[in-house]
């Protein structure tokens, strides 16, 4: 007997630990939350103690353990939405929602170019107003998973990865092929794997996830270890203010399919896993459809390469590469100690390459046009283009593609349209919630790793949130610090305790606040286990350097 109806879900999955997170996600979708009975049923199915199942489940922020009470209207309170009156929207709705509805504040919904954003159930309301949210509640709104905006190409852009976005039907492989898709894969299939690696090395392709490690070097290191090997595609993109990968996956999913098949051939991978953010529903569905269409046309080889899409379930830390490996294996979403590195011992101990979406999407261009053509954009040290997400107080928020070396001022003032009407720009947050706050005086710096200021500020994954005087710099730093503290996985003490203490000091500063924050920032940076903790103090440190009076006040 199965009075709770769990077996309908459980029977669709193998009785293996690796199926743990997919089962939990499916059960929550079917029943609304994960109660004690559900945890026990999953425990029995995957032969894992209930305590471990519960430990895994509670490491993901999107999983719920109690039935929701009533209906909620979710208001995004990411930085871009806060800069576009999200607080005022929440206050107005709190006073006007019909009975049975409540307002909930949620972190970034990754639709930052359409701020402020609300959600009524699964229906998004972009550029939300009280009236449009109330219309969505009444069933007459025009929200939902609307198509991404495709801004017109702007002076200074070089569109390679974005070339087909908005010009082809993402649901039809025929459209993509007619526009040139899979011709790079055809060339790769006629080359030896080592020759593909050499071509990518000649092109100088750097990873685009924020560390900018040479792609070919990672591939060569993995190839130095015996098979079986794995390729893991990092499509988590859980960093507030960054939404470029979703843009590509929703508008041109075949670009990623082609890129990952080229990479899989280069490293001679036996298995490919694509790890997609749990909220990126449209992106995941379109990628699955594109993958199925490519498989039906024989593009995955014979026998077909095994490619599986996995979904995350919330948590900024899930973008860290070792966390992705643990998540796929059915473990808690916490980082691993390194060494060994994934290239030596990654997924289930196999040599593993982890590349992000944008990195792999560069491969079709390189295979089609060659290394010299790829280097024709960008700089000698940082060749190629960078896809960027621009949001906040600008006139044309959106996803753009610029050569490395383009100045931040060109991006903000020309590509993104400069200040929105009636707004005065004060700073740009580059690199996400663990990035640097840069004043306009520094916007002449080239957009390239380590070049945004003389302290080595980096573009990170390519998120730029432009800040105006509607939000004090101190409030910005406090918001980012609180976010990083909340998103700490808790595994290491410096990050877990240090970020929380930094938040508390910013809440109630005393005369020695600067010294205490400096000491905590040094400890968190030096001793945290992964990049989230190591970089979490950057908003404070950059504000301390460039906006000291606003951070501490004239008396401090």
N, C-alpha and C positions, 0 to 999 in steps of 0.2 A: 504494500500500500504506500502511496505517496500523496498524503492529504495536502501538502503544500505545493505540489506541482513542480518540484525542483527537478525531477528526473527528466522532464522534457528538455530542459537545458543541459543537464549533466551528460545525457546520453549522446550529445553531439560532439563531445570532447574526449580525447584519449585520457586514460587514467594515469597521467604523468604530471610531475611537478611543473613542467614547463607550461602546462595548460592552466595554471592556477589563476593568473590575472585575467586571461580571457573569460574564464568561467565566472569570476567575480563580477566582471563588467556585464556579462550577459544576464546574470541573475538579478543584478540591480535594475537593468533595463526592463526585465520581465516583471519584477515585483516591487520596484520603487525604492527598496533599501535592502540591506543585508542584516537580517536578524540573527539571533543565536542559532536558530534551526538551520538557516542557510549556511552559516559557517560550519556547523557540524556535518551537514550533507556534503559540502565541498571537501572537508577533511577526510571523510570516508572515501570519496571518489578518487582523490589523488594520493591516498595513503600517506597523509601528512598530519601530524598532531594538530588539534584545534588551536592550540596556543600559537603555533607557527603560522597557520592560516590567518588567524586574527592579527598577528604581528605584521604579516605582509599587507593585509587589507588596510590596516590603519596607517601605513606609510604612504598612502595615496590620498590626496586631499579631495578628490571627486567622489570617493566612495562614502556612502551614508549608512549609519547603523541604527537609525530609528526612522519610523514612518514620518514623512513630512506632514506638518500641520497646516492645513489650508493651502492656499495658492500664493506663490511669491512672484513679485516682479523684481527681477535682478537688475541692479544698476551697476554698470562697470565703474569702478573707482581706480582704474589705472591712471597714470600720470596724464596721459593725453586727454582722457575724459574729464579729469579734474580741472584741467586747463580750459575745458569747454563746458563748464557749468554743471558738472555731474552732481555736485552737492546740492545745488539749487533745484535741480530736477528731482532728486530724491526727496527733498523737503516738501516740494509742491505735491508730489504724488502721495506722500505720507498723509497729507491732509485731504486728499481727494479720491483715494482709491475706493472702489465699492466694497461692501462687507465681504469678509472672507479672504481678502487680499492683504498682503503685507509687502513692505519694501525690504529687500536684502541687498547689501553691498557685496559685490563680487570683485575679485582682482581682474586683471586685464582680460578682455574678450578677444583681443587680437584683430579688432576691426578699427584700429586707432585712426585711420584716415576718415572714418565716418562718425567721429565723436560728437556728442556723447552717445553711448550705446546702452540700450536696455534690452532685456529678454523677458518675454512672457511665455513660459514653458520652453518649447524648442524654437519659438519664433523670435527672431531678432528684430529690433526696431532701431534702425540706424538714424543718426542725426536726430535723436529722440527729443520730443517735446512732451509736456504733460498731455496734450490733446492726442498726439499720435500714439502714445502708450495706452491711453484709455480707449482709443479706437481699436487697438490690437486686442485688448481685453474683451471688447464687445464683438470681436470677430470681423470688423470691417477695416482693419489695418492692412497695410501693404508691406508688412515686415517679412520675416522668414529668411531663408538662406539666399539673399539676393546676390546677383552676380557682382563680382569685384569690379570696382571702377578701374578703367584703363586710361590713365591720363595721356593726353597728347604728348608726343615726343618734344622735348624742350632743348634749347641750345646747350651744347656741351654733352648731351647724352650720346652714347654709342650702344644701341640696342642689339645685343646678340642673344642673350637668354630670353629676353622679353619680346623678341621679334615676332613671334606668332601669337602672343597673348592678345586676345580681342579680335584676331583676324581669322581664326579657325574655330570650328565647332569642337570643343574639348571632348564631346561624346562620340565623335566619329573618327576612327583611325584613318579612314579614306581621306579626310580633309588634311590630317597631319602629314600623311605620306605625300599627298599632292604638293604640300608646302615644304617638302624636303626631309621630313622625319625618317629616321632609320637608314639614311644613306651613309652616315658615319659608322653605324653598326655593320653595314655591309662591308665597308672598307676594313674594319677591325677584324671581321671574320676571315678576311683574306690575309691577315698578318699573324706572325708568331706572337704569342703573348709577350715575350721579352721585347719585341719590337714596339709594341704598344706602349710599354713602360718607358722605353727610350724616347719615344715621340713626346710623351707627356713630360718627361724630364727636360727635353730640349725646349718645350714650350714654357717651362718654368711655372707650371700651375701650382699655386699655393692653396691649401685648404681655406675654405671660406666660413668656417664656423666661429672664428675669433682668434684661434691660436696661430693660423697662417703657416702651418707646417707643410713642407713640400709634399705634394701628393705622391709623386713617383718614389720618393725616399721611403714613405710608409709602405707603398706597394712592394718595393724591393726587399724591405725588411721582412715582410710577411712571406714573400716567395722564397726566402732563404730557409724557411722551416717546411718540413714535409707536410703533405696533404693528410687528411682533409682540411680545407680552409673555408672560412666564412667571410662574407661581405655583409656588413650591417650598415643600413642607410639611416642616418640620424635625421628624421623629419619631425622631431619632437617640437622644436621651435616654441618653447614655453616661456620665452623672455619678453616681458612687457615692452611694448613699443616696437616689436619686430613682427612683421607679417608678410615678408617677401616670399617665403617658401610656400605658404598657403596660396599666395597669388599665382605662383607658377603651377602648383599642383591642381588648382581649380580651373585654370585657363589653358594650360598646355601640359597635361600629365604625361603625354608621350615623350616629352623631352627628358623627364627623369627616367622613364622606363628604358629609353635608349641609352642614356648615360650609365645606368647601373648595369646594363647588359655588357657594355664595353668594359667597365671596371671588372666585372665578374670574369670576363674572358682574360683580362690582363693578369689577374692574380690566380687564375684557374680555380675559382671558387666552386665548392660543391653545393653550398646553400647560401641563399640571400634572405635576409630579414629586413623589412622596412618598418621602422618604429615611428608611428605617427601620433601626434598629440591627441588626447582623448576628445577634445572639443573640436577638432578639425574634421567634422563629419563629412562635409561636402568634399574636402580634399581627399579623404580616405576613400570615399565612394567612387570618385572619378579616377583615382589611381587604380583601384581594383578593376574598374571597367576597362581602363586602358591596358592593364596587364593581361586581362582575359582576352582582349582583342588581339594583342601581340602574340599570345600563346596560341590562339586559334590559327594564326597565320604562320606558325612555325618559327617565329623569331626567337623563341627561347631554346631552340636547338632540339635535337633528337637523341636520346630522350630529353624532354624539356627540363631545363634548369629549375630546381626547386626554389620558388620565391614565395615568401609568406609575409603578409602584412600583419603587424601587431599594433595594438593601440595602447597608449599610456592612459593613466587615470589621474592626472593632476600632479603638480609639484614642479617648481622651477628646477630642482636638482635633477629631475629626470632627463634633462638635456645633457648632463655629464656622461661621458661615454661609458665609464665603467658601471654607472647606474643602469644604463640601458641594457647592458649585458646581464646584470643581476635580475632586472625586470623580466627579460625574456626567459631566463632560467627558472623563474618563479620564486625569486628571493625578494627580500625587502628592498625598497628603493633607497639604498644608501651606497656611497662610493666604496670602491675597493682600494686597498693599499697597493701601491706600485713601486718597484717592479714585483712580478713580471708585468710587462706591458701587453696590451691586446695583440700586437703583432706577433708575439711569441705564444701567449696563452690567453686567449680571449674567451669566446663563447664555448662553454663546455671544455675549456682547456685547449681549444683548437686555435691555430694562428688565425687572426681576425683583423680585417681592415674595417675601420669605421670612418665613413665619409658622410658629410652632410649633403643636403639636396643641392645646394648651389654649386658645390665642388663638382659633383657628378654631372650637373647640367652643362658644364663647360666642355665636357668631353666630345659631344658630337661636333662642335665647331672645330676643335683641334684636329679630330680625325678627318673632317671634310676639307678644311682650309690649310692645315699644317701649322707648324710651330711658329714660323716667321709671321704669318698672318695673325696668330694669337698675340704675339708680342707687339704688333703694330699699335695696339692700344695699351695705355698704362705707362709704367716706367720700367727701366731696366731691372731694378730690384724687385718691383711688384708689377709684373706684366698682367695684362688683361683688364677686365672690367669688374665692377662691384655692384651688385644689386642692393639697393638701399630702401629702407622704409622711413619716410619722413612724415611726422605728425606734430600735433601741438598747435601753436599759434601762427601757422603759416597759411598763405592764401591757397596753395594747391597741395594739400597733403596727399600722399600716395606712394606708389612703388616706382622707382626709377632705376636706371642703369647708367653708371658713369665710369670713365676710365680711372684707375688708380692714379693719384696725383692731382685730380681735380680739387680745387680748394673748397673748404667748407662753406666759404662765402658764396661761391658759384652755386653750390648745391642749394643753400638756403634762400639766397636772394634772387637767383635766376631760375633754377630748375623748379624749386618749390614755391616760387611766386613771392618771396619775401613775406613781410608781416601781413597778416590778415587785416582787413579794414578796421581802423580804430585801435590797433594794438601796437605796443612798443616792445621790441624784442630785447631780452636781457641776457639769455644764456642758451646754450645748446647742450643737451645731455647726449653724449655719444657713447655707445657701448652698453646700453641697457641699464637695468637697475643697479648694476655694479660697475657703471661707467663713470666718466668724468664730466663735470660741469664746466663748460668753456665759455668765457665772455666773448662778445663780438670782436674785441681787439685781437683775438687769436684766430679768427675765422679765415684769415689768409693762409693758414697752414694747409699742406696737402693732405687729402683724405687717404691715408695709408697707414699700415701698422706701425705704431710707435712714433708717428710723426706729427700728431695733432698738437703737441706742445713739447717743451724741452724736458718735461718730466716723463715722456714716453707714453702719453695717452694714445689709446688705440681705438679704431672704429668698432671693435668687437665684431658681432655678426652683421652689423650694418644698420642698426636702429639709431635714428636721430629724432629726439623729441625737442622741439624748439619752445622755449619758455619765455613768457612775457611777464609784465609787471602785475598780472592778475593774481599771481601766487608768489609770495615771498620766498627767496632762496632758502631761508631757514626751514620753511614748511616743506619745500621740495626735498631737502636733505633728510628731514625727519620722516617723510613719507617713504623714501627709498630705503632708509635704514630700517624702518619698521617692516617693510616688505621683506627685506633680506633676513631679518630676524625670524619672521613668521615662516619663511620658506626653508629655514635651516632644517636639515634632516635629523639633526640631533646626535649624529654619531660621534662627532669630535667636540670636545669641551670648548676650545677657543671660539669656534663659530657659534655653537649653541648658546653659550653664556655671554661671550663678548659682544655679539651683535645686539642681544637684548639689553645689555648694560648701556651700550652706546645709545640705543633708542631712549632708554629711561633718562639718561643724562640730558639728551636733547629736549625731553619733555619738561624737565625741571632743572635747568642749568643753575649752577652755583658759581662762586667766584673762581674755583679751580677747575671749571668745566673743560677749558682748553687742554690743560695738562692731562686730565683724566681721559679725555677722548683721544689725545695723542698716544697715550700709553696703551689704551685698548686697541686702537687702530694698528699699532705696531705688533702687538701680540696676535691679533686675529690674522693679520696679513702673513706673519711669519710661521704660524703654527697650525693653521687650518689644514684639513686633509685634502680638500678639493678646491677648484677654482671659485666656487660660490663664496666660500669663506675668505679665501685669499684676496679676492677682489671686492668684497662687500664694503670695506672702508673707503673705497675710491670716491664716492660722492662727497663724503665728509672731507677727505683730504684735499680734493680739488676745490671745494667751496672754501675751505680754510685758507687756501692759497690765493684764490681770486676774488672771494667775496667775504673777507674776514669781518668787516663791520656789520654786514647783514647776518652773519652767522652768530657772532658773539655780542654784538651791540657795541656802541662806542666806548662803553666803560670797561670792556673786557679785553 
